[in-house]
Amino acid sequence: MQIYLPIADLPVNIFLVLAMGLTIGFISGMFGIGGGFLMTPLLIFIGISPAVAVASVTSHIAASTFTGAISYWRKRAIDLSLALMLLAAGILGTAAGVWLFAVLRAIDQLDLTIGLSYVTLLTLVGVLMIKEGVQAELRARRGQPATLRRPGSHNWVHGLPLKMRFKRSKIYVSLIPVWGIGFLIGFIGAVLGIGGGFLLVPMLIYFLRVPTATVIGTSMVMTLVTMTSATVMHAATNHLVDAVLALILMVGGVIGAQFGAHTGQRMRAERLRLLLGLLVFAVGLRFAYDLVVIPDDLYSIRVVRSQ
């Protein structure tokens, strides 16, 4: 059954797109991630232009994180002051990302930039996650505990000025790295259509020593606001948000996440990290292949406006 996507300007199989939403929702529920870094490449693989894929996935991520953020808010597992500090720079990063997105699109370098960025990001993160997952799996088989860093330990980040106390997370840290992390996540999310949760959570845990009890809920609030802002900015500036595509993905994602959450609770965390790392690395290799393979159509036609 074909359905026409007005902004993407092509017909797609509605069951294929729904299945993609279900799959990414299942993976998101299993691994506790937003899934945008997997959804965007999959949309590109089925023929949707990178520009439309990135802009449309931001709305999908915003909708999928809304219910999660509400749930963590009710459990009082969100550090609101930390989220506000992250968002103070995150909104600026999102605006900068949307501006760069428009500039790259105007000079016809957007597709190449997105492809190279995904190859670099996914392969690097995939390798690191595979390495950590294998080490954790080996430790588990030997009966050794996971060598996690203590929440109370300090690093060079804690020696920076402009410190602020975050009572909910029980940390006293400089605002400089907080703003830097917020800007980076907002910028990457706007350019690549990534919620940033799979980058934000490790940064908050390992750099700022935010407890896991509040890090996921705080990350969801950050993702919700930045992705909502990115959707509005992309729609107003670039006019590339395909509401029909986003709606289908949302329906599949909500359903798939429920089954993924139940499956993830039955598996060991070490094995989950290893599987996710393999998945991320595989998508990165697929992107690399598309960048070097000779296309079927060696020529393209575009309209050049006269000055």
Protein Blocks (a to p, Z undefined) as FASTA:
>chain_A
ZZddfklopacdfklmmmmmmmmmmmmmmnopnhlmmmmmmmmmnopafklmmmmmmmmm
mmmmmmmmmmmmmnopacfklmmmmmmmmmmmmmmmmmmmmmmmmnopmmmmmmmmmmmm
mmmmmmmmmmmmmmmmmmmmnopacddddfkbccfklmpghiacdfklopacdfklmmmm
mmmmmmmmmmnopghlmmmmmmmmmmnopafklmmmmmmmmmmmmmmmmmmmmmmmnopa
cfklmmmmmmmmmmmmmmmmmmmmmpcfklmmmmmmmmmmmmmmmmmmmmmpccfblbdc
dddddZZ
